[in-house]
Amino acid sequence: MPIHPWRSQRLVFTAIEPEDDDFLSSIQADAESYFNAAGFLVVPQAKSSAAGSREYFRDKCLLAVKICLPSPASAQPNAASGGDAAISRPIPIGTIALTKAEANQSQHRNGSIGINLLRAHQGQGYGSEAIRWALRWGFRYGNLHRIEIGAFGWNQGAIRLYKRLGFVPEGCKREHLWYDGKYWDLVELGMLESEWREQYGDEENAVAGVEKSNGDVAVKS
Ligand SMILES: CC(C)(COP(=O)(O)OP(=O)(O)OC[C@H]1O[C@@H](n2cnc3c(N)ncnc32)[C@H](O)[C@@H]1OP(=O)(O)O)[C@@H](O)C(=O)NCCC(=O)NCCS
């Protein structure tokens, strides 16, 4: 399949628009996932808070997109080219973002991933796929040097997943969060560009071969 910069094997990544507020609200309505992703005070979110999330994504993030399943139409044989028609009506299942450094910190080339999937789509490998896509985007297109991700102490499955993806545990902020009657640690993990190339180099070379043969996306060697 030709390489498209906003696609991965099973997912399509699209911009967050004002008309997505209902979708953002539906993500925020899942208290556990919402707290897992952000650590905010556990209060029911008004629909209007979706606009605040959109502003955060717009103002504070280098990359902020909806994680989507391709539209059923893209499964049609004539959509196999991966062209724009094939991604015209994707189905949103979550969001993923890479934070943007303040202007006077941008020279460090750091970013941090935040991800939240609708519960019905968790545990099917979409989170792994989206994080791998965001790493690739961050290092190849965003020119980042290191990418961080954090998880709260009760989210051991997420911590295992991030290690499996190649993130290195870098620290633990002890008893950093108050949730459900007790304090919890914040576990911080990170990946350098060199570590990403080491872990994903073979895939990148395979992708580069496809890109070259298709004359599609320019490749940094
Ligand atoms: C955490 C999250 C991104 C993982 O993506 P996913 O698609 O559910 O996970 P995958 O199918 O790719 O990988 C499965 C692994 O993720 C772990 N995992 C973490 N949270 C999970 C969840 N809520 N549901 C299912 N699996 C989860 C599983 O334990 C599994 O690892 P294991 O086999 O070692 O047990 C996703 O579940 C999510 O968005 N959860 C709600 C918000 C959140 O926790 N955000 C991350 C904050 S750090």
Ligand as a Chemical Component Dictionary entry (heavy atoms), coordinates in Angstrom:
data_LIG
# 
_chem_comp.id                   LIG 
_chem_comp.type                 NON-POLYMER 
_chem_comp.pdbx_formal_charge   0 
_chem_comp.three_letter_code    LIG 
# 
loop_
_chem_comp_atom.comp_id 
_chem_comp_atom.atom_id 
_chem_comp_atom.alt_atom_id 
_chem_comp_atom.type_symbol 
_chem_comp_atom.charge 
_chem_comp_atom.model_Cartn_x 
_chem_comp_atom.model_Cartn_y 
_chem_comp_atom.model_Cartn_z 
_chem_comp_atom.pdbx_ordinal 
LIG C1  C1  C 0 -3.884 3.118  27.179 1  
LIG C2  C2  C 0 -4.363 2.967  25.738 2  
LIG C3  C3  C 0 -3.793 4.079  24.869 3  
LIG C4  C4  C 0 -3.799 1.613  25.203 4  
LIG O1  O1  O 0 -4.257 1.409  23.897 5  
LIG P1  P1  P 0 -5.037 0.053  23.544 6  
LIG O2  O2  O 0 -5.361 0.064  22.113 7  
LIG O3  O3  O 0 -6.153 -0.126 24.498 8  
LIG O4  O4  O 0 -3.937 -1.039 23.891 9  
LIG P2  P2  P 0 -3.330 -2.120 22.868 10 
LIG O5  O5  O 0 -4.422 -3.042 22.454 11 
LIG O6  O6  O 0 -2.542 -1.451 21.805 12 
LIG O7  O7  O 0 -2.308 -2.857 23.806 13 
LIG C5  C5  C 0 -2.789 -3.666 24.850 14 
LIG C6  C6  C 0 -1.945 -3.396 26.070 15 
LIG O8  O8  O 0 -2.319 -2.127 26.603 16 
LIG C7  C7  C 0 -2.653 -2.286 27.968 17 
LIG N1  N1  N 0 -3.745 -1.380 28.303 18 
LIG C8  C8  C 0 -3.636 -0.264 29.055 19 
LIG N2  N2  N 0 -4.809 0.317  29.232 20 
LIG C9  C9  C 0 -5.719 -0.439 28.591 21 
LIG C10 C10 C 0 -7.123 -0.357 28.447 22 
LIG N3  N3  N 0 -7.823 0.633  29.018 23 
LIG N4  N4  N 0 -7.738 -1.309 27.707 24 
LIG C11 C11 C 0 -7.038 -2.296 27.155 25 
LIG N5  N5  N 0 -5.696 -2.440 27.247 26 
LIG C12 C12 C 0 -5.040 -1.518 27.987 27 
LIG C13 C13 C 0 -3.053 -3.743 28.135 28 
LIG O9  O9  O 0 -2.814 -4.146 29.464 29 
LIG C14 C14 C 0 -2.194 -4.460 27.131 30 
LIG O10 O10 O 0 -0.927 -4.802 27.636 31 
LIG P3  P3  P 0 -0.684 -6.304 28.227 32 
LIG O11 O11 O 0 -0.965 -7.251 27.104 33 
LIG O12 O12 O 0 0.752  -6.285 28.650 34 
LIG O13 O13 O 0 -1.639 -6.451 29.368 35 
LIG C15 C15 C 0 -5.927 2.949  25.634 36 
LIG O14 O14 O 0 -6.425 1.818  26.311 37 
LIG C16 C16 C 0 -6.580 4.200  26.202 38 
LIG O15 O15 O 0 -6.701 5.181  25.516 39 
LIG N6  N6  N 0 -7.027 4.107  27.461 40 
LIG C17 C17 C 0 -7.782 5.194  28.115 41 
LIG C18 C18 C 0 -6.946 6.445  28.361 42 
LIG C19 C19 C 0 -5.550 6.146  28.827 43 
LIG O16 O16 O 0 -5.321 5.309  29.691 44 
LIG N7  N7  N 0 -4.608 6.872  28.204 45 
LIG C20 C20 C 0 -3.199 6.700  28.473 46 
LIG C21 C21 C 0 -2.759 7.470  29.614 47 
LIG S1  S1  S 0 -1.074 7.106  29.974 48 
# 
loop_
_chem_comp_bond.comp_id 
_chem_comp_bond.atom_id_1 
_chem_comp_bond.atom_id_2 
_chem_comp_bond.value_order 
_chem_comp_bond.pdbx_ordinal 
LIG C1  C2  SING 1  
LIG C2  C3  SING 2  
LIG C2  C4  SING 3  
LIG C2  C15 SING 4  
LIG C4  O1  SING 5  
LIG O1  P1  SING 6  
LIG P1  O2  DOUB 7  
LIG P1  O3  SING 8  
LIG P1  O4  SING 9  
LIG O4  P2  SING 10 
LIG P2  O5  DOUB 11 
LIG P2  O6  SING 12 
LIG P2  O7  SING 13 
LIG O7  C5  SING 14 
LIG C5  C6  SING 15 
LIG C6  O8  SING 16 
LIG C6  C14 SING 17 
LIG O8  C7  SING 18 
LIG C7  N1  SING 19 
LIG C7  C13 SING 20 
LIG N1  C8  SING 21 
LIG N1  C12 SING 22 
LIG C8  N2  DOUB 23 
LIG N2  C9  SING 24 
LIG C9  C10 SING 25 
LIG C9  C12 DOUB 26 
LIG C10 N3  SING 27 
LIG C10 N4  DOUB 28 
LIG N4  C11 SING 29 
LIG C11 N5  DOUB 30 
LIG N5  C12 SING 31 
LIG C13 O9  SING 32 
LIG C13 C14 SING 33 
LIG C14 O10 SING 34 
LIG O10 P3  SING 35 
LIG P3  O11 DOUB 36 
LIG P3  O12 SING 37 
LIG P3  O13 SING 38 
LIG C15 O14 SING 39 
LIG C15 C16 SING 40 
LIG C16 O15 DOUB 41 
LIG C16 N6  SING 42 
LIG N6  C17 SING 43 
LIG C17 C18 SING 44 
LIG C18 C19 SING 45 
LIG C19 O16 DOUB 46 
LIG C19 N7  SING 47 
LIG N7  C20 SING 48 
LIG C20 C21 SING 49 
LIG C21 S1  SING 50 
# 
